[in-house]
Amino acid sequence: MSNPEMKRMNFEVSPELAERAAQMPYGIKSHVLRIILERVLDSVEQKGTLVYGAVLDGNFRIEFKT
């Protein structure tokens, strides 16, 4: 069940991206997108708005620890 304090966000994606996202396991998409958005906003708070430009230019990488 949804948390009533949570806010819903909607945005457009290309049909190809929607098809790729449809391959994600059921129930995980919102959690993953929420975490990615939080990481980007954390980076903006630390480094400033140049992070937005880096994301838009494709110069923002997501790395994971193994």
PQR file of N, CA, C, O and H, with PARSE charges and radii, in Angstrom:
ATOM      1  N   MET A   1       0.841  -1.174   0.000 -0.4000 1.5000
ATOM      2  CA  MET A   1       0.000   0.000   0.000 -0.0000 2.0000
ATOM      3  C   MET A   1       0.887   1.238   0.000  0.5500 1.7000
ATOM      4  O   MET A   1       1.959   1.238   0.605 -0.5500 1.4000
ATOM      5  N   SER A   2       0.441   2.296  -0.678 -0.4000 1.5000
ATOM      6  CA  SER A   2       1.207   3.530  -0.785 -0.0000 2.0000
ATOM      7  C   SER A   2       1.188   4.304   0.517  0.5500 1.7000
ATOM      8  O   SER A   2       0.205   4.290   1.258 -0.5500 1.4000
ATOM      9  H   SER A   2      -0.430   2.297  -1.170  0.4000 1.0000
ATOM     10  N   ASN A   3       2.289   4.974   0.778 -0.4000 1.5000
ATOM     11  CA  ASN A   3       2.397   5.874   1.915 -0.0000 2.0000
ATOM     12  C   ASN A   3       1.677   7.172   1.542  0.5500 1.7000
ATOM     13  O   ASN A   3       2.042   7.789   0.541 -0.5500 1.4000
ATOM     14  H   ASN A   3       3.088   4.985   0.176  0.4000 1.0000
ATOM     15  N   PRO A   4       0.673   7.612   2.302 -0.5600 1.5000
ATOM     16  CA  PRO A   4      -0.075   8.814   1.946  0.2800 2.0000
ATOM     17  C   PRO A   4       0.763  10.089   1.958  0.5500 1.7000
ATOM     18  O   PRO A   4       0.354  11.097   1.382 -0.5500 1.4000
ATOM     19  N   GLU A   5       1.918  10.063   2.597 -0.4000 1.5000
ATOM     20  CA  GLU A   5       2.779  11.250   2.636 -0.0000 2.0000
ATOM     21  C   GLU A   5       3.684  11.336   1.412  0.5500 1.7000
ATOM     22  O   GLU A   5       4.307  12.373   1.183 -0.5500 1.4000
ATOM     23  H   GLU A   5       2.250   9.244   3.064  0.4000 1.0000
ATOM     24  N   MET A   6       3.767  10.280   0.630 -0.4000 1.5000
ATOM     25  CA  MET A   6       4.610  10.273  -0.563 -0.0000 2.0000
ATOM     26  C   MET A   6       3.928  11.064  -1.664  0.5500 1.7000
ATOM     27  O   MET A   6       2.700  11.092  -1.745 -0.5500 1.4000
ATOM     28  H   MET A   6       3.260   9.438   0.816  0.4000 1.0000
ATOM     29  N   LYS A   7       4.714  11.704  -2.506 -0.4000 1.5000
ATOM     30  CA  LYS A   7       4.220  12.460  -3.651 -0.0000 2.0000
ATOM     31  C   LYS A   7       4.524  11.675  -4.926  0.5500 1.7000
ATOM     32  O   LYS A   7       5.567  11.028  -5.031 -0.5500 1.4000
ATOM     33  H   LYS A   7       5.711  11.682  -2.441  0.4000 1.0000
ATOM     34  N   ARG A   8       3.620  11.736  -5.879 -0.4000 1.5000
ATOM     35  CA  ARG A   8       3.807  11.044  -7.151 -0.0000 2.0000
ATOM     36  C   ARG A   8       4.441  12.008  -8.145  0.5500 1.7000
ATOM     37  O   ARG A   8       4.077  13.182  -8.206 -0.5500 1.4000
ATOM     38  H   ARG A   8       2.774  12.261  -5.794  0.4000 1.0000
ATOM     39  N   MET A   9       5.410  11.492  -8.935 -0.4000 1.5000
ATOM     40  CA  MET A   9       6.046  12.273  -9.985 -0.0000 2.0000
ATOM     41  C   MET A   9       5.824  11.540 -11.299  0.5500 1.7000
ATOM     42  O   MET A   9       5.969  10.320 -11.372 -0.5500 1.4000
ATOM     43  H   MET A   9       5.706  10.538  -8.886  0.4000 1.0000
ATOM     44  N   ASN A  10       5.476  12.279 -12.319 -0.4000 1.5000
ATOM     45  CA  ASN A  10       5.287  11.712 -13.658 -0.0000 2.0000
ATOM     46  C   ASN A  10       6.196  12.432 -14.637  0.5500 1.7000
ATOM     47  O   ASN A  10       6.357  13.650 -14.555 -0.5500 1.4000
ATOM     48  H   ASN A  10       5.358  13.271 -12.260  0.4000 1.0000
ATOM     49  N   PHE A  11       6.793  11.689 -15.566 -0.4000 1.5000
ATOM     50  CA  PHE A  11       7.614  12.299 -16.599 -0.0000 2.0000
ATOM     51  C   PHE A  11       7.574  11.427 -17.841  0.5500 1.7000
ATOM     52  O   PHE A  11       7.297  10.230 -17.770 -0.5500 1.4000
ATOM     53  H   PHE A  11       6.661  10.700 -15.633  0.4000 1.0000
ATOM     54  N   GLU A  12       7.852  12.039 -18.971 -0.4000 1.5000
ATOM     55  CA  GLU A  12       7.798  11.343 -20.249 -0.0000 2.0000
ATOM     56  C   GLU A  12       9.136  10.700 -20.568  0.5500 1.7000
ATOM     57  O   GLU A  12      10.197  11.239 -20.251 -0.5500 1.4000
ATOM     58  H   GLU A  12       8.077  13.012 -19.029  0.4000 1.0000
ATOM     59  N   VAL A  13       9.066   9.537 -21.201 -0.4000 1.5000
ATOM     60  CA  VAL A  13      10.248   8.843 -21.704 -0.0000 2.0000
ATOM     61  C   VAL A  13       9.929   8.346 -23.111  0.5500 1.7000
ATOM     62  O   VAL A  13       8.766   8.246 -23.502 -0.5500 1.4000
ATOM     63  H   VAL A  13       8.204   9.099 -21.458  0.4000 1.0000
ATOM     64  N   SER A  14      10.971   8.042 -23.855 -0.4000 1.5000
ATOM     65  CA  SER A  14      10.770   7.526 -25.206 -0.0000 2.0000
ATOM     66  C   SER A  14      10.186   6.112 -25.137  0.5500 1.7000
ATOM     67  O   SER A  14      10.321   5.433 -24.119 -0.5500 1.4000
ATOM     68  H   SER A  14      11.916   8.124 -23.538  0.4000 1.0000
ATOM     69  N   PRO A  15       9.546   5.674 -26.207 -0.5600 1.5000
ATOM     70  CA  PRO A  15       9.024   4.300 -26.216  0.2800 2.0000
ATOM     71  C   PRO A  15      10.123   3.255 -25.984  0.5500 1.7000
ATOM     72  O   PRO A  15       9.898   2.234 -25.333 -0.5500 1.4000
ATOM     73  N   GLU A  16      11.304   3.526 -26.524 -0.4000 1.5000
ATOM     74  CA  GLU A  16      12.414   2.581 -26.345 -0.0000 2.0000
ATOM     75  C   GLU A  16      12.831   2.484 -24.880  0.5500 1.7000
ATOM     76  O   GLU A  16      13.084   1.390 -24.375 -0.5500 1.4000
ATOM     77  H   GLU A  16      11.487   4.355 -27.053  0.4000 1.0000
ATOM     78  N   LEU A  17      12.903   3.635 -24.196 -0.4000 1.5000
ATOM     79  CA  LEU A  17      13.284   3.626 -22.788 -0.0000 2.0000
ATOM     80  C   LEU A  17      12.201   2.958 -21.941  0.5500 1.7000
ATOM     81  O   LEU A  17      12.503   2.236 -20.990 -0.5500 1.4000
ATOM     82  H   LEU A  17      12.697   4.523 -24.607  0.4000 1.0000
ATOM     83  N   ALA A  18      10.946   3.202 -22.290 -0.4000 1.5000
ATOM     84  CA  ALA A  18       9.846   2.552 -21.568 -0.0000 2.0000
ATOM     85  C   ALA A  18       9.917   1.040 -21.724  0.5500 1.7000
ATOM     86  O   ALA A  18       9.673   0.301 -20.770 -0.5500 1.4000
ATOM     87  H   ALA A  18      10.700   3.788 -23.062  0.4000 1.0000
ATOM     88  N   GLU A  19      10.250   0.583 -22.919 -0.4000 1.5000
ATOM     89  CA  GLU A  19      10.387  -0.861 -23.174 -0.0000 2.0000
ATOM     90  C   GLU A  19      11.524  -1.454 -22.338  0.5500 1.7000
ATOM     91  O   GLU A  19      11.385  -2.534 -21.764 -0.5500 1.4000
ATOM     92  H   GLU A  19      10.449   1.183 -23.694  0.4000 1.0000
ATOM     93  N   ARG A  20      12.637  -0.744 -22.275 -0.4000 1.5000
ATOM     94  CA  ARG A  20      13.765  -1.222 -21.472 -0.0000 2.0000
ATOM     95  C   ARG A  20      13.403  -1.244 -19.992  0.5500 1.7000
ATOM     96  O   ARG A  20      13.742  -2.188 -19.279 -0.5500 1.4000
ATOM     97  H   ARG A  20      12.750   0.134 -22.741  0.4000 1.0000
ATOM     98  N   ALA A  21      12.711  -0.197 -19.530 -0.4000 1.5000
ATOM     99  CA  ALA A  21      12.321  -0.121 -18.123 -0.0000 2.0000
ATOM    100  C   ALA A  21      11.313  -1.207 -17.765  0.5500 1.7000
ATOM    101  O   ALA A  21      11.254  -1.647 -16.617 -0.5500 1.4000
ATOM    102  H   ALA A  21      12.435   0.570 -20.110  0.4000 1.0000
ATOM    103  N   ALA A  22      10.528  -1.635 -18.733 -0.4000 1.5000
ATOM    104  CA  ALA A  22       9.539  -2.687 -18.493 -0.0000 2.0000
ATOM    105  C   ALA A  22      10.206  -4.020 -18.141  0.5500 1.7000
ATOM    106  O   ALA A  22       9.558  -4.916 -17.600 -0.5500 1.4000
ATOM    107  H   ALA A  22      10.576  -1.278 -19.665  0.4000 1.0000
ATOM    108  N   GLN A  23      11.481  -4.147 -18.443 -0.4000 1.5000
ATOM    109  CA  GLN A  23      12.214  -5.378 -18.127 -0.0000 2.0000
ATOM    110  C   GLN A  23      12.658  -5.445 -16.664  0.5500 1.7000
ATOM    111  O   GLN A  23      13.128  -6.484 -16.200 -0.5500 1.4000
ATOM    112  H   GLN A  23      12.007  -3.419 -18.882  0.4000 1.0000
ATOM    113  N   MET A  24      12.508  -4.337 -15.944 -0.4000 1.5000
ATOM    114  CA  MET A  24      12.896  -4.314 -14.530 -0.0000 2.0000
ATOM    115  C   MET A  24      11.948  -5.208 -13.737  0.5500 1.7000
ATOM    116  O   MET A  24      10.768  -5.306 -14.074 -0.5500 1.4000
ATOM    117  H   MET A  24      12.127  -3.493 -16.320  0.4000 1.0000
ATOM    118  N   PRO A  25      12.443  -5.856 -12.695 -0.5600 1.5000
ATOM    119  CA  PRO A  25      11.570  -6.698 -11.873  0.2800 2.0000
ATOM    120  C   PRO A  25      10.393  -5.913 -11.301  0.5500 1.7000
ATOM    121  O   PRO A  25      10.515  -4.734 -10.970 -0.5500 1.4000
ATOM    122  N   TYR A  26       9.271  -6.579 -11.193 -0.4000 1.5000
ATOM    123  CA  TYR A  26       8.048  -5.947 -10.705 -0.0000 2.0000
ATOM    124  C   TYR A  26       8.266  -5.327  -9.324  0.5500 1.7000
ATOM    125  O   TYR A  26       8.829  -5.959  -8.430 -0.5500 1.4000
ATOM    126  H   TYR A  26       9.171  -7.537 -11.462  0.4000 1.0000
ATOM    127  N   GLY A  27       7.820  -4.101  -9.165 -0.4000 1.5000
ATOM    128  CA  GLY A  27       7.848  -3.434  -7.875 -0.0000 2.0000
ATOM    129  C   GLY A  27       9.142  -2.723  -7.535  0.5500 1.7000
ATOM    130  O   GLY A  27       9.224  -2.078  -6.489 -0.5500 1.4000
ATOM    131  H   GLY A  27       7.362  -3.587  -9.892  0.4000 1.0000
ATOM    132  N   ILE A  28      10.157  -2.818  -8.384 -0.4000 1.5000
ATOM    133  CA  ILE A  28      11.448  -2.218  -8.048 -0.0000 2.0000
ATOM    134  C   ILE A  28      11.686  -0.874  -8.741  0.5500 1.7000
ATOM    135  O   ILE A  28      12.516  -0.084  -8.290 -0.5500 1.4000
ATOM    136  H   ILE A  28      10.090  -3.341  -9.234  0.4000 1.0000
ATOM    137  N   LYS A  29      10.971  -0.613  -9.824 -0.4000 1.5000
ATOM    138  CA  LYS A  29      11.233   0.579 -10.635 -0.0000 2.0000
ATOM    139  C   LYS A  29      11.148   1.867  -9.825  0.5500 1.7000
ATOM    140  O   LYS A  29      12.060   2.692  -9.887 -0.5500 1.4000
ATOM    141  H   LYS A  29      10.297  -1.255 -10.190  0.4000 1.0000
ATOM    142  N   SER A  30      10.077   2.053  -9.072 -0.4000 1.5000
ATOM    143  CA  SER A  30       9.926   3.285  -8.288 -0.0000 2.0000
ATOM    144  C   SER A  30      11.035   3.440  -7.262  0.5500 1.7000
ATOM    145  O   SER A  30      11.532   4.544  -7.042 -0.5500 1.4000
ATOM    146  H   SER A  30       9.336   1.384  -9.022  0.4000 1.0000
ATOM    147  N   HIS A  31      11.423   2.344  -6.637 -0.4000 1.5000
ATOM    148  CA  HIS A  31      12.485   2.402  -5.624 -0.0000 2.0000
ATOM    149  C   HIS A  31      13.813   2.818  -6.261  0.5500 1.7000
ATOM    150  O   HIS A  31      14.528   3.664  -5.724 -0.5500 1.4000
ATOM    151  H   HIS A  31      11.020   1.447  -6.816  0.4000 1.0000
ATOM    152  N   VAL A  32      14.134   2.220  -7.404 -0.4000 1.5000
ATOM    153  CA  VAL A  32      15.392   2.536  -8.090 -0.0000 2.0000
ATOM    154  C   VAL A  32      15.398   3.995  -8.544  0.5500 1.7000
ATOM    155  O   VAL A  32      16.378   4.707  -8.324 -0.5500 1.4000
ATOM    156  H   VAL A  32      13.552   1.532  -7.841  0.4000 1.0000
ATOM    157  N   LEU A  33      14.313   4.444  -9.176 -0.4000 1.5000
ATOM    158  CA  LEU A  33      14.254   5.824  -9.651 -0.0000 2.0000
ATOM    159  C   LEU A  33      14.316   6.820  -8.500  0.5500 1.7000
ATOM    160  O   LEU A  33      14.940   7.873  -8.625 -0.5500 1.4000
ATOM    161  H   LEU A  33      13.517   3.866  -9.354  0.4000 1.0000
ATOM    162  N   ARG A  34      13.680   6.498  -7.390 -0.4000 1.5000
ATOM    163  CA  ARG A  34      13.716   7.372  -6.211 -0.0000 2.0000
ATOM    164  C   ARG A  34      15.149   7.516  -5.693  0.5500 1.7000
ATOM    165  O   ARG A  34      15.585   8.620  -5.365 -0.5500 1.4000
ATOM    166  H   ARG A  34      13.173   5.642  -7.289  0.4000 1.0000
ATOM    167  N   ILE A  35      15.873   6.413  -5.622 -0.4000 1.5000
ATOM    168  CA  ILE A  35      17.255   6.439  -5.130 -0.0000 2.0000
ATOM    169  C   ILE A  35      18.162   7.206  -6.095  0.5500 1.7000
ATOM    170  O   ILE A  35      19.007   7.989  -5.660 -0.5500 1.4000
ATOM    171  H   ILE A  35      15.519   5.516  -5.889  0.4000 1.0000
ATOM    172  N   ILE A  36      17.992   6.985  -7.397 -0.4000 1.5000
ATOM    173  CA  ILE A  36      18.811   7.705  -8.377 -0.0000 2.0000
ATOM    174  C   ILE A  36      18.547   9.204  -8.289  0.5500 1.7000
ATOM    175  O   ILE A  36      19.489   9.996  -8.311 -0.5500 1.4000
ATOM    176  H   ILE A  36      17.306   6.349  -7.750  0.4000 1.0000
ATOM    177  N   LEU A  37      17.286   9.604  -8.192 -0.4000 1.5000
ATOM    178  CA  LEU A  37      16.957  11.027  -8.057 -0.0000 2.0000
ATOM    179  C   LEU A  37      17.593  11.606  -6.799  0.5500 1.7000
ATOM    180  O   LEU A  37      18.138  12.710  -6.821 -0.5500 1.4000
ATOM    181  H   LEU A  37      16.520   8.960  -8.175  0.4000 1.0000
ATOM    182  N   GLU A  38      17.520  10.860  -5.710 -0.4000 1.5000
ATOM    183  CA  GLU A  38      18.116  11.336  -4.457 -0.0000 2.0000
ATOM    184  C   GLU A  38      19.623  11.505  -4.603  0.5500 1.7000
ATOM    185  O   GLU A  38      20.178  12.484  -4.103 -0.5500 1.4000
ATOM    186  H   GLU A  38      17.077   9.964  -5.692  0.4000 1.0000
ATOM    187  N   ARG A  39      20.298  10.575  -5.276 -0.4000 1.5000
ATOM    188  CA  ARG A  39      21.750  10.670  -5.468 -0.0000 2.0000
ATOM    189  C   ARG A  39      22.118  11.882  -6.307  0.5500 1.7000
ATOM    190  O   ARG A  39      23.089  12.575  -6.005 -0.5500 1.4000
ATOM    191  H   ARG A  39      19.847   9.780  -5.682  0.4000 1.0000
ATOM    192  N   VAL A  40      21.346  12.145  -7.364 -0.4000 1.5000
ATOM    193  CA  VAL A  40      21.617  13.316  -8.204 -0.0000 2.0000
ATOM    194  C   VAL A  40      21.436  14.593  -7.386  0.5500 1.7000
ATOM    195  O   VAL A  40      22.273  15.494  -7.446 -0.5500 1.4000
ATOM    196  H   VAL A  40      20.556  11.582  -7.609  0.4000 1.0000
ATOM    197  N   LEU A  41      20.353  14.673  -6.626 -0.4000 1.5000
ATOM    198  CA  LEU A  41      20.112  15.872  -5.823 -0.0000 2.0000
ATOM    199  C   LEU A  41      21.160  16.027  -4.724  0.5500 1.7000
ATOM    200  O   LEU A  41      21.550  17.150  -4.408 -0.5500 1.4000
ATOM    201  H   LEU A  41      19.673  13.942  -6.577  0.4000 1.0000
ATOM    202  N   ASP A  42      21.619  14.932  -4.141 -0.4000 1.5000
ATOM    203  CA  ASP A  42      22.719  14.997  -3.171 -0.0000 2.0000
ATOM    204  C   ASP A  42      23.967  15.573  -3.836  0.5500 1.7000
ATOM    205  O   ASP A  42      24.663  16.403  -3.251 -0.5500 1.4000
ATOM    206  H   ASP A  42      21.301  14.019  -4.398  0.4000 1.0000
ATOM    207  N   SER A  43      24.246  15.126  -5.067 -0.4000 1.5000
ATOM    208  CA  SER A  43      25.413  15.641  -5.794 -0.0000 2.0000
ATOM    209  C   SER A  43      25.281  17.129  -6.071  0.5500 1.7000
ATOM    210  O   SER A  43      26.259  17.870  -5.973 -0.5500 1.4000
ATOM    211  H   SER A  43      23.681  14.452  -5.543  0.4000 1.0000
ATOM    212  N   VAL A  44      24.080  17.570  -6.415 -0.4000 1.5000
ATOM    213  CA  VAL A  44      23.846  19.001  -6.655 -0.0000 2.0000
ATOM    214  C   VAL A  44      24.088  19.795  -5.377  0.5500 1.7000
ATOM    215  O   VAL A  44      24.681  20.873  -5.417 -0.5500 1.4000
ATOM    216  H   VAL A  44      23.285  16.968  -6.494  0.4000 1.0000
ATOM    217  N   GLU A  45      23.634  19.267  -4.250 -0.4000 1.5000
ATOM    218  CA  GLU A  45      23.853  19.967  -2.979 -0.0000 2.0000
ATOM    219  C   GLU A  45      25.334  20.054  -2.644  0.5500 1.7000
ATOM    220  O   GLU A  45      25.772  21.024  -2.025 -0.5500 1.4000
ATOM    221  H   GLU A  45      23.152  18.391  -4.218  0.4000 1.0000
ATOM    222  N   GLN A  46      26.111  19.051  -3.044 -0.4000 1.5000
ATOM    223  CA  GLN A  46      27.544  19.043  -2.737 -0.0000 2.0000
ATOM    224  C   GLN A  46      28.359  19.841  -3.749  0.5500 1.7000
ATOM    225  O   GLN A  46      29.271  20.577  -3.372 -0.5500 1.4000
ATOM    226  H   GLN A  46      25.755  18.263  -3.546  0.4000 1.0000
ATOM    227  N   LYS A  47      28.032  19.699  -5.035 -0.4000 1.5000
ATOM    228  CA  LYS A  47      28.869  20.267  -6.096 -0.0000 2.0000
ATOM    229  C   LYS A  47      28.241  21.450  -6.822  0.5500 1.7000
ATOM    230  O   LYS A  47      28.925  22.152  -7.567 -0.5500 1.4000
ATOM    231  H   LYS A  47      27.290  19.101  -5.341  0.4000 1.0000
ATOM    232  N   GLY A  48      26.957  21.677  -6.614 -0.4000 1.5000
ATOM    233  CA  GLY A  48      26.288  22.791  -7.283 -0.0000 2.0000
ATOM    234  C   GLY A  48      25.559  22.360  -8.543  0.5500 1.7000
ATOM    235  O   GLY A  48      25.540  21.187  -8.916 -0.5500 1.4000
ATOM    236  H   GLY A  48      26.402  21.106  -6.008  0.4000 1.0000
ATOM    237  N   THR A  49      24.961  23.352  -9.182 -0.4000 1.5000
ATOM    238  CA  THR A  49      24.094  23.076 -10.318 -0.0000 2.0000
ATOM    239  C   THR A  49      24.832  22.595 -11.566  0.5500 1.7000
ATOM    240  O   THR A  49      24.188  22.177 -12.527 -0.5500 1.4000
ATOM    241  H   THR A  49      24.976  24.305  -8.879  0.4000 1.0000
ATOM    242  N   LEU A  50      26.152  22.644 -11.578 -0.4000 1.5000
ATOM    243  CA  LEU A  50      26.889  22.109 -12.721 -0.0000 2.0000
ATOM    244  C   LEU A  50      26.615  20.617 -12.895  0.5500 1.7000
ATOM    245  O   LEU A  50      26.828  20.067 -13.975 -0.5500 1.4000
ATOM    246  H   LEU A  50      26.676  22.984 -10.797  0.4000 1.0000
ATOM    247  N   VAL A  51      26.145  19.967 -11.840 -0.4000 1.5000
ATOM    248  CA  VAL A  51      25.788  18.551 -11.924 -0.0000 2.0000
ATOM    249  C   VAL A  51      24.675  18.350 -12.949  0.5500 1.7000
ATOM    250  O   VAL A  51      24.693  17.364 -13.686 -0.5500 1.4000
ATOM    251  H   VAL A  51      25.971  20.414 -10.962  0.4000 1.0000
ATOM    252  N   TYR A  52      23.712  19.262 -13.011 -0.4000 1.5000
ATOM    253  CA  TYR A  52      22.635  19.144 -14.000 -0.0000 2.0000
ATOM    254  C   TYR A  52      23.210  19.126 -15.407  0.5500 1.7000
ATOM    255  O   TYR A  52      22.802  18.314 -16.238 -0.5500 1.4000
ATOM    256  H   TYR A  52      23.697  20.064 -12.412  0.4000 1.0000
ATOM    257  N   GLY A  53      24.155  20.019 -15.677 -0.4000 1.5000
ATOM    258  CA  GLY A  53      24.803  20.051 -16.991 -0.0000 2.0000
ATOM    259  C   GLY A  53      25.535  18.764 -17.282  0.5500 1.7000
ATOM    260  O   GLY A  53      25.502  18.264 -18.406 -0.5500 1.4000
ATOM    261  H   GLY A  53      24.486  20.679 -15.003  0.4000 1.0000
ATOM    262  N   ALA A  54      26.204  18.220 -16.263 -0.4000 1.5000
ATOM    263  CA  ALA A  54      26.923  16.960 -16.453 -0.0000 2.0000
ATOM    264  C   ALA A  54      25.959  15.826 -16.790  0.5500 1.7000
ATOM    265  O   ALA A  54      26.250  14.999 -17.654 -0.5500 1.4000
ATOM    266  H   ALA A  54      26.231  18.626 -15.350  0.4000 1.0000
ATOM    267  N   VAL A  55      24.826  15.786 -16.118 -0.4000 1.5000
ATOM    268  CA  VAL A  55      23.818  14.748 -16.402 -0.0000 2.0000
ATOM    269  C   VAL A  55      23.308  14.913 -17.830  0.5500 1.7000
ATOM    270  O   VAL A  55      23.249  13.943 -18.584 -0.5500 1.4000
ATOM    271  H   VAL A  55      24.590  16.458 -15.416  0.4000 1.0000
ATOM    272  N   LEU A  56      22.940  16.134 -18.202 -0.4000 1.5000
ATOM    273  CA  LEU A  56      22.388  16.381 -19.536 -0.0000 2.0000
ATOM    274  C   LEU A  56      23.402  16.123 -20.637  0.5500 1.7000
ATOM    275  O   LEU A  56      23.025  15.710 -21.734 -0.5500 1.4000
ATOM    276  H   LEU A  56      22.988  16.923 -17.589  0.4000 1.0000
ATOM    277  N   ASP A  57      24.692  16.361 -20.365 -0.4000 1.5000
ATOM    278  CA  ASP A  57      25.748  16.124 -21.352 -0.0000 2.0000
ATOM    279  C   ASP A  57      26.213  14.673 -21.388  0.5500 1.7000
ATOM    280  O   ASP A  57      27.016  14.302 -22.244 -0.5500 1.4000
ATOM    281  H   ASP A  57      24.998  16.696 -19.474  0.4000 1.0000
ATOM    282  N   GLY A  58      25.719  13.856 -20.471 -0.4000 1.5000
ATOM    283  CA  GLY A  58      26.150  12.456 -20.423 -0.0000 2.0000
ATOM    284  C   GLY A  58      27.465  12.267 -19.689  0.5500 1.7000
ATOM    285  O   GLY A  58      28.116  11.234 -19.846 -0.5500 1.4000
ATOM    286  H   GLY A  58      25.067  14.158 -19.776  0.4000 1.0000
ATOM    287  N   ASN A  59      27.867  13.251 -18.887 -0.4000 1.5000
ATOM    288  CA  ASN A  59      29.135  13.190 -18.155 -0.0000 2.0000
ATOM    289  C   ASN A  59      28.948  12.846 -16.685  0.5500 1.7000
ATOM    290  O   ASN A  59      29.821  13.136 -15.866 -0.5500 1.4000
ATOM    291  H   ASN A  59      27.338  14.090 -18.760  0.4000 1.0000
ATOM    292  N   PHE A  60      27.845  12.245 -16.348 -0.4000 1.5000
ATOM    293  CA  PHE A  60      27.542  11.855 -14.965 -0.0000 2.0000
ATOM    294  C   PHE A  60      27.425  10.343 -14.953  0.5500 1.7000
ATOM    295  O   PHE A  60      26.537   9.774 -15.587 -0.5500 1.4000
ATOM    296  H   PHE A  60      27.136  12.010 -17.013  0.4000 1.0000
ATOM    297  N   ARG A  61      28.329   9.695 -14.224 -0.4000 1.5000
ATOM    298  CA  ARG A  61      28.330   8.235 -14.200 -0.0000 2.0000
ATOM    299  C   ARG A  61      27.797   7.714 -12.887  0.5500 1.7000
ATOM    300  O   ARG A  61      28.023   8.295 -11.826 -0.5500 1.4000
ATOM    301  H   ARG A  61      29.050  10.158 -13.709  0.4000 1.0000
ATOM    302  N   ILE A  62      27.098   6.626 -12.978 -0.4000 1.5000
ATOM    303  CA  ILE A  62      26.657   5.915 -11.790 -0.0000 2.0000
ATOM    304  C   ILE A  62      27.559   4.708 -11.642  0.5500 1.7000
ATOM    305  O   ILE A  62      27.615   3.851 -12.524 -0.5500 1.4000
ATOM    306  H   ILE A  62      26.914   6.154 -13.840  0.4000 1.0000
ATOM    307  N   GLU A  63      28.253   4.643 -10.545 -0.4000 1.5000
ATOM    308  CA  GLU A  63      29.163   3.528 -10.287 -0.0000 2.0000
ATOM    309  C   GLU A  63      28.667   2.773  -9.069  0.5500 1.7000
ATOM    310  O   GLU A  63      27.985   3.341  -8.217 -0.5500 1.4000
ATOM    311  H   GLU A  63      28.207   5.339  -9.828  0.4000 1.0000
ATOM    312  N   PHE A  64      29.003   1.512  -8.985 -0.4000 1.5000
ATOM    313  CA  PHE A  64      28.611   0.735  -7.831 -0.0000 2.0000
ATOM    314  C   PHE A  64      29.815   0.029  -7.251  0.5500 1.7000
ATOM    315  O   PHE A  64      30.791  -0.257  -7.945 -0.5500 1.4000
ATOM    316  H   PHE A  64      29.558   1.051  -9.678  0.4000 1.0000
ATOM    317  N   LYS A  65      29.724  -0.246  -5.961 -0.4000 1.5000
ATOM    318  CA  LYS A  65      30.780  -0.930  -5.254 -0.0000 2.0000
ATOM    319  C   LYS A  65      30.554  -2.427  -5.348  0.5500 1.7000
ATOM    320  O   LYS A  65      29.420  -2.899  -5.270 -0.5500 1.4000
ATOM    321  H   LYS A  65      28.931  -0.014  -5.397  0.4000 1.0000
ATOM    322  N   THR A  66      31.629  -3.166  -5.515 -0.4000 1.5000
ATOM    323  CA  THR A  66      31.499  -4.631  -5.571 -0.0000 2.0000
ATOM    324  C   THR A  66      32.132  -5.275  -4.375  0.5500 1.7000
ATOM    325  O   THR A  66      32.119  -6.500  -4.253 -0.5500 1.4000
ATOM    326  H   THR A  66      32.550  -2.783  -5.579  0.4000 1.0000
TER
END
